[in-house]
Amino acid sequence: MRYAFAILTTICVLAASAAHAKTKRVELKPKDASNGIAVVNLGKTRTYYPLSSKRSTIVEVKGPGELRILTRARFAPKAKDEFDYRIIYEVDGAEAHLLDVEGVTRSQDAKYKDGALGNPGESKDLKIKIGRGYHTIELTLRDSLPRVAARYLFAPRKQKKTKWVALSPLSPVDPVDLVAGETTSHYYRFSDEKSLKIEIIGPTELRILTRVENSYDMKGRAHYRLQIKQKGQVVQSFQLSSQRSETATYKNNSKLVPGKAREVVFNVPKGRQQYEFVPLDKGTLLGLIMFPQKDAKLGL
């Protein structure tokens, strides 16, 4: 993990706008989470999940929207009166940030359902704007003490309508046609040994649709990781999962079944840029890369 920290010394709690007030927040459970910790606050029971300094907690979310992370330190019986704690977090494997919480005291309103745990600390919030597509947020405690648990709430927002056009990758490529209803989509097969490379002029954004390739009798969910590289350096990483598609089929292959498309969106800075898309797992993926039609005038 890269420690290019952006230190947040002040926790800002923003008043919700009228539009947000009407947005229903969805409670998220971290990937592979163990049993949660029940916290009772003003008569309502909420579930928090422990953070660790030894392994990362991973939260997956589909944007756009706002992710609110509520954290509480645990005050065991006979613990001191104040705690400081630090949480390292990354979005899509990009730059690491540090949430620095200081001077936390015991909550006057909340308590653990299991009184033997002691007392929860005051709630401290972190809000992260989430863009369009699938995203992974990774959190780790900087220190082993105090113990800290978190709750995750996501407020989706309406997705802006955009007309997208397909971008042809640089050769060599392995084209694959998928059919859904009466529509044929042109994907390209790539792997850890044969990556997908593109060139584009920014500023713009890339919409990347990926699908796993499954054998016809495969069941369950497939997990996979995708990296975006530039000049050999990783600029963003994604952890994705998919099931077999119920609508798309191969135009010329009845032995394979494509997974459901998973979307990520990547911002491209000004100027001519080249990117490489690399799976981190064995096997092949299908990729379709698009950019906004309004940016077609930029050319290549």
C-alpha positions in Angstrom: 0.0 0.0 0.0 1.3 3.4 -1.0 1.6 5.9 1.9 1.1 9.2 0.0 -1.2 10.4 2.7 -3.8 13.1 2.4 -4.3 13.8 6.1 -7.7 14.7 7.3 -7.3 16.4 10.7 -10.9 17.7 10.8 -14.0 15.6 10.4 -16.6 17.7 8.6 -20.2 16.7 9.0 -22.1 18.4 6.2 -25.8 19.2 6.4 -27.8 17.2 3.9 -29.4 19.1 1.1 -33.1 18.8 0.4 -32.4 16.5 -2.6 -30.2 14.2 -0.4 -32.9 14.1 2.2 -35.2 12.3 -0.2 -32.5 9.8 -1.2 -32.8 6.5 0.5 -29.5 5.3 1.9 -28.5 1.7 1.5 -26.6 -0.1 4.2 -23.6 -2.0 2.9 -21.9 -5.1 4.4 -18.1 -5.4 3.8 -16.9 -8.3 1.6 -16.2 -11.5 3.6 -17.3 -9.7 6.8 -17.5 -11.6 10.0 -20.2 -11.1 12.6 -21.0 -7.5 13.3 -21.2 -5.6 16.5 -24.6 -4.4 17.6 -24.7 -0.8 18.8 -27.9 0.7 20.3 -28.3 4.4 19.7 -31.5 6.3 20.7 -33.4 3.1 20.8 -32.3 1.9 17.3 -29.9 -1.0 16.8 -27.2 -0.7 14.2 -24.6 -3.1 13.0 -20.9 -2.1 12.9 -18.1 -4.2 11.5 -14.6 -4.4 13.0 -11.6 -2.8 11.3 -8.2 -4.4 11.5 -4.5 -3.3 11.3 -3.5 -6.7 9.9 -6.0 -7.1 7.0 -8.0 -4.8 4.8 -11.7 -4.4 5.0 -13.2 -4.2 1.5 -16.5 -2.5 0.6 -17.9 -2.8 -2.9 -20.3 -0.2 -4.3 -21.9 0.8 -7.6 -22.0 4.6 -8.2 -22.7 7.3 -8.7 -23.5 8.5 -5.1 -22.0 9.2 -1.7 -20.6 6.7 0.6 -20.8 7.6 4.3 -18.5 5.7 6.7 -19.4 6.0 10.4 -16.6 4.9 12.7 -16.6 4.3 16.5 -13.7 3.4 18.8 -14.3 0.8 21.5 -13.8 1.8 25.1 -13.3 -1.4 27.0 -14.0 -1.4 30.8 -11.3 0.6 32.6 -10.0 2.1 29.4 -8.6 5.7 29.4 -11.0 8.6 28.8 -9.8 9.6 25.3 -8.6 7.8 22.1 -6.9 8.8 18.9 -7.1 6.5 15.9 -6.1 6.5 12.2 -7.7 4.8 9.3 -5.9 4.3 5.9 -8.3 4.1 3.0 -8.0 3.7 -0.8 -10.6 4.0 -3.6 -9.9 1.6 -6.5 -6.3 1.1 -5.4 -5.4 4.7 -6.1 -3.6 7.1 -3.7 -3.8 6.2 0.0 -5.5 8.7 2.3 -5.4 8.9 6.1 -8.4 9.7 8.2 -6.9 11.1 11.5 -9.4 11.1 14.4 -8.2 12.8 17.6 -9.7 13.2 21.1 -12.6 10.8 20.9 -14.5 10.2 24.1 -17.3 7.8 25.1 -20.6 8.3 23.5 -23.4 9.7 25.8 -26.2 8.2 23.6 -24.9 4.9 22.3 -24.2 1.6 24.0 -23.2 -1.9 23.0 -26.0 -4.5 23.0 -23.4 -6.7 24.6 -22.5 -4.7 27.7 -19.4 -6.8 28.3 -17.7 -5.0 25.4 -17.6 -1.7 27.3 -18.7 1.5 25.7 -18.7 2.8 22.1 -17.0 6.1 21.3 -18.5 9.1 19.6 -19.4 8.5 16.0 -17.0 10.1 13.5 -17.9 10.3 9.8 -16.0 10.1 6.5 -17.9 10.9 3.3 -16.6 9.8 -0.1 -18.0 10.9 -3.5 -18.4 7.8 -5.7 -18.4 8.1 -9.4 -20.3 6.1 -12.0 -19.6 2.3 -12.2 -18.3 -0.3 -9.7 -15.8 0.8 -7.1 -13.8 -0.8 -4.3 -13.0 1.0 -1.0 -10.3 -0.6 1.1 -9.8 0.4 4.7 -7.1 -0.6 7.3 -6.4 0.6 10.8 -3.0 2.3 11.1 -2.5 0.9 14.7 -3.8 -2.2 16.5 -5.3 -0.1 19.3 -7.8 1.2 20.0 -10.3 -1.2 18.4 -12.5 0.5 15.9 -15.6 -0.6 14.0 -17.4 1.0 11.1 -20.8 1.2 9.5 -21.3 1.9 5.8 -24.2 3.8 4.2 -24.5 4.6 0.5 -26.8 7.2 -1.0 -27.2 6.7 -4.7 -27.8 9.6 -7.0 -29.4 9.8 -10.4 -27.0 9.0 -13.2 -26.4 11.6 -15.8 -27.4 10.5 -19.3 -24.5 10.2 -21.7 -24.2 9.0 -25.2 -21.2 6.8 -25.6 -19.2 5.6 -28.6 -16.9 2.6 -28.8 -13.2 3.0 -28.9 -11.1 0.6 -31.0 -8.1 -0.8 -29.1 -4.6 -0.8 -30.5 -3.7 -4.0 -32.4 -3.2 -6.9 -32.0 -6.7 -7.7 -30.7 -9.0 -10.7 -30.5 -12.5 -9.5 -31.4 -15.6 -11.3 -29.9 -19.2 -10.6 -30.8 -21.9 -10.9 -28.2 -25.6 -11.0 -29.0 -28.4 -9.7 -26.6 -31.8 -9.7 -28.2 -31.4 -8.1 -31.6 -28.2 -6.1 -30.6 -24.7 -7.2 -31.3 -21.9 -5.8 -29.2 -18.2 -5.9 -30.3 -16.0 -6.9 -27.4 -12.2 -7.8 -27.3 -10.7 -10.7 -25.5 -7.7 -10.0 -23.2 -5.7 -11.7 -20.4 -2.8 -11.3 -18.1 -0.5 -12.4 -20.9 -2.2 -10.4 -23.7 -3.4 -7.0 -22.3 -5.8 -4.6 -24.0 -4.2 -1.3 -25.1 -5.9 2.0 -26.2 -4.9 5.5 -27.1 -7.1 8.6 -26.6 -6.9 12.4 -26.3 -8.2 14.0 -23.1 -9.7 15.5 -21.2 -12.5 12.9 -21.3 -13.5 9.8 -19.5 -13.5 6.1 -20.4 -16.3 3.7 -19.7 -15.0 0.2 -19.5 -17.3 -2.8 -19.6 -15.8 -6.2 -18.7 -17.2 -9.7 -18.7 -15.7 -12.9 -17.4 -15.7 -15.9 -19.8 -17.4 -18.9 -18.2 -17.7 -22.5 -19.3 -21.3 -23.4 -20.2 -21.9 -25.4 -17.0 -20.2 -22.9 -14.6 -22.4 -21.7 -11.7 -22.0 -19.2 -8.9 -20.1 -15.9 -8.8 -16.6 -15.3 -10.3 -14.3 -12.7 -8.8 -11.6 -10.9 -10.8 -9.2 -8.0 -10.6 -8.5 -5.4 -13.2 -5.6 -2.9 -13.4 -5.2 0.2 -15.6 -1.6 1.0 -16.3 0.2 3.8 -18.0 3.9 3.6 -19.0 4.1 0.4 -16.9 2.8 2.2 -13.8 -0.5 1.2 -12.1 -2.8 4.2 -12.1 -6.0 2.4 -10.8 -7.2 -1.0 -9.7 -10.6 -2.6 -9.5 -11.9 -5.7 -7.7 -15.0 -7.0 -9.5 -17.4 -9.9 -9.4 -20.0 -11.3 -11.8 -22.4 -14.1 -12.6 -23.2 -15.7 -15.9 -25.3 -13.4 -18.1 -29.0 -14.3 -18.6 -29.3 -12.3 -21.8 -26.0 -12.2 -23.7 -24.7 -15.1 -25.8 -21.7 -15.6 -28.0 -22.5 -15.1 -31.7 -20.1 -17.8 -32.8 -19.4 -20.0 -29.7 -21.9 -22.2 -28.0 -19.4 -23.7 -25.5 -18.9 -20.5 -23.5 -21.2 -18.2 -21.5 -20.3 -14.5 -20.9 -20.6 -13.0 -17.5 -22.8 -10.0 -16.7 -21.1 -6.8 -17.8 -19.4 -4.8 -15.0 -18.8 -1.1 -15.6 -16.0 1.1 -14.4 -15.4 4.7 -15.4 -12.0 6.3 -15.6 -11.1 10.0 -16.0 -8.5 10.8 -18.7 -6.4 14.0 -18.2 -5.6 16.5 -21.0 -3.4 15.4 -23.8 -2.6 12.2 -25.8 -2.7 9.3 -23.4 -2.1 5.5 -23.8 -3.5 3.0 -21.3 -3.1 -0.7 -20.8 -5.8 -2.9 -19.2 -4.5 -5.9 -17.4 -6.4 -8.7 -15.5 -4.5 -9.9 -12.4 -6.0 -13.4 -12.5 -5.7 -16.4 -14.8 -8.3 -16.7 -17.5 -9.6 -14.3 -20.0 -11.9 -11.3 -19.9 -14.0 -9.6 -22.6 -13.6 -5.8 -22.7 -15.6 -3.0 -24.4 -14.2 0.5 -24.1 -16.2 3.7 -24.8 -16.0 7.4 -24.4 -18.6 10.2 -24.5 -19.8 11.1 -28.0 -19.4 14.8 -27.2 -15.6 14.3 -27.0 -15.4 12.6 -30.4 -14.3 16.0 -31.8 -11.0 15.6 -29.9 -9.9 13.0 -32.4 -6.8 10.9 -32.2 
